Amino acid sequence: MPTPSAPMPSMTWLYFVLITVLCWGLYGVLLHTGQMSMGDPVHGRYKSFLFVGSAYLLIAVLAPTIMLIANGASWSFPVKGILWSTLAGTVGAVGAFCVLLAFGAKGVPSVVMSIIFAGAPIVNAIVAMVMHPPAGGLSSLRWPFVLGILCAALGGCLVTLFRPGS
């Protein structure tokens, strides 16, 4: 904890995290609305996802290209980085597509997205700790972190068991 006279550490990262929370919190509702607005109960979700992909193409290709050019970055791409990044994009796209399939199977955004956003942090925490173990090992985890993971799991269960209309 910094002393009152010490400068505060930069919290810029937190602004980007909060923007992401806002964007991903809106994602499911907007995607569902787009699907329903296609006016095609059978194929509307696929039509909607086509435009999600178009938006990803614009943002995910053009924005980093502009940043790399603006910052004079090297255009060297190690194979290992390409493979891991492609895998990340693949699991992200599969997850996004499965959101649409969940909507098509009569899931509603309030429940589908709540379960996803309760379960994803649990998966992330486990995989991140396996791939990048914390300093001091698992025994160094503080109880509030573990409690947070358990609360996320409980939240996902409660949303599933007591979803509106059940």
C-alpha positions in Angstrom: 0.0 0.0 0.0 1.6 3.3 -1.0 2.1 5.9 1.7 0.2 9.2 1.4 3.3 10.9 0.1 4.2 8.1 -2.4 2.8 8.4 -5.9 -0.1 6.1 -6.6 0.6 3.3 -9.1 -0.9 3.7 -12.5 -4.5 2.4 -12.7 -4.9 2.9 -16.4 -5.3 -0.8 -16.9 -8.4 -0.7 -14.7 -10.1 1.7 -17.1 -9.6 -0.7 -20.0 -10.9 -3.6 -17.8 -14.0 -1.6 -17.0 -14.6 -0.8 -20.6 -14.3 -4.5 -21.4 -16.8 -5.3 -18.6 -19.2 -2.8 -20.1 -18.7 -4.1 -23.7 -18.9 -7.8 -22.8 -21.8 -7.1 -20.5 -23.7 -5.6 -23.5 -22.5 -8.3 -25.9 -25.1 -11.0 -25.3 -28.1 -8.6 -25.1 -27.0 -6.8 -28.3 -26.3 -10.1 -30.1 -29.6 -11.5 -29.1 -31.3 -8.3 -30.2 -29.5 -8.4 -33.6 -30.5 -12.1 -34.0 -34.1 -11.3 -33.3 -34.0 -8.2 -35.5 -32.9 -10.2 -38.5 -36.6 -11.3 -38.9 -35.5 -14.9 -39.6 -36.3 -17.3 -36.7 -34.4 -20.1 -38.3 -31.2 -18.5 -39.6 -31.3 -15.1 -37.8 -28.6 -16.1 -35.4 -26.2 -17.0 -38.2 -26.9 -13.8 -40.1 -26.3 -11.8 -36.9 -23.0 -13.7 -36.3 -21.9 -12.8 -39.8 -21.9 -9.2 -38.8 -20.3 -9.9 -35.5 -17.4 -11.4 -37.6 -17.4 -8.4 -39.8 -17.0 -6.1 -36.8 -14.3 -8.3 -35.4 -12.5 -8.1 -38.8 -12.6 -4.3 -38.7 -11.6 -3.9 -35.0 -9.3 -6.9 -34.5 -7.4 -6.4 -37.8 -7.4 -2.7 -38.4 -6.8 -1.4 -34.8 -3.7 -3.5 -34.1 -2.3 -2.8 -37.6 -2.7 0.9 -37.0 -1.1 0.6 -33.5 1.8 -1.4 -34.9 2.4 1.1 -37.7 2.0 4.1 -35.4 4.5 2.7 -32.9 7.0 1.5 -35.5 6.8 -2.1 -34.3 8.8 -4.9 -35.8 6.8 -7.1 -38.2 8.4 -10.3 -36.9 5.9 -12.9 -35.7 7.4 -15.9 -33.9 5.5 -19.1 -34.7 4.8 -19.9 -31.1 3.1 -16.5 -30.7 1.1 -17.0 -33.9 -0.1 -20.4 -32.7 -1.1 -19.3 -29.2 -2.8 -16.2 -30.5 -4.7 -18.2 -33.2 -5.8 -20.6 -30.6 -7.0 -17.7 -28.4 -9.0 -16.3 -31.4 -10.4 -19.7 -32.1 -11.7 -20.4 -28.6 -13.1 -16.9 -28.5 -15.0 -17.3 -31.8 -16.2 -20.8 -30.8 -17.5 -19.4 -27.5 -19.2 -16.5 -29.2 -20.8 -18.9 -31.7 -22.0 -21.1 -28.8 -23.7 -18.1 -27.2 -25.8 -17.9 -30.4 -26.5 -21.7 -30.3 -27.6 -21.3 -26.6 -30.0 -18.5 -27.7 -31.3 -20.8 -30.4 -31.9 -23.5 -27.9 -34.2 -21.2 -26.0 -31.6 -19.7 -23.6 -32.2 -16.0 -22.8 -29.5 -13.4 -22.5 -30.0 -12.7 -18.8 -29.4 -16.4 -17.9 -27.0 -17.4 -20.7 -24.6 -14.5 -20.2 -24.8 -14.7 -16.4 -23.7 -18.3 -16.4 -21.0 -17.6 -18.9 -19.7 -14.7 -16.9 -19.8 -16.7 -13.7 -18.1 -19.8 -15.1 -15.5 -18.2 -17.4 -13.6 -16.6 -14.5 -13.4 -20.0 -12.8 -12.0 -21.6 -15.9 -9.6 -18.7 -16.4 -8.3 -18.8 -12.8 -7.6 -22.5 -13.0 -6.0 -22.5 -16.4 -4.0 -19.4 -15.6 -2.6 -20.9 -12.4 -1.7 -24.1 -14.2 0.0 -22.3 -17.1 1.5 -19.4 -15.0 1.7 -20.6 -11.4 1.6 -17.9 -8.8 4.8 -17.1 -6.9 4.9 -19.3 -3.9 2.6 -21.9 -5.5 -1.0 -22.6 -4.8 -0.5 -22.4 -1.1 0.2 -18.6 -1.6 -3.4 -18.0 -2.7 -5.2 -15.8 -0.2 -8.6 -16.9 1.1 -10.5 -13.9 -0.5 -9.4 -15.1 -4.0 -10.6 -18.6 -3.3 -13.8 -17.3 -1.8 -14.4 -15.1 -4.9 -14.0 -18.2 -7.2 -16.5 -20.1 -4.9 -18.9 -17.2 -5.1 -18.7 -17.1 -8.9 -19.5 -20.9 -8.9 -22.4 -20.4 -6.5 -23.7 -17.5 -8.6 -23.6 -19.6 -11.7 -25.5 -22.4 -9.9 -28.1 -20.0 -8.5 -28.7 -18.4 -11.9 -29.2 -21.8 -13.4 -31.5 -23.2 -10.7 -33.6 -20.1 -10.2 -33.7 -18.5 -13.7 -36.7 -16.5 -14.6 -39.6 -18.7 -15.6 -38.3 -21.8 -14.0 
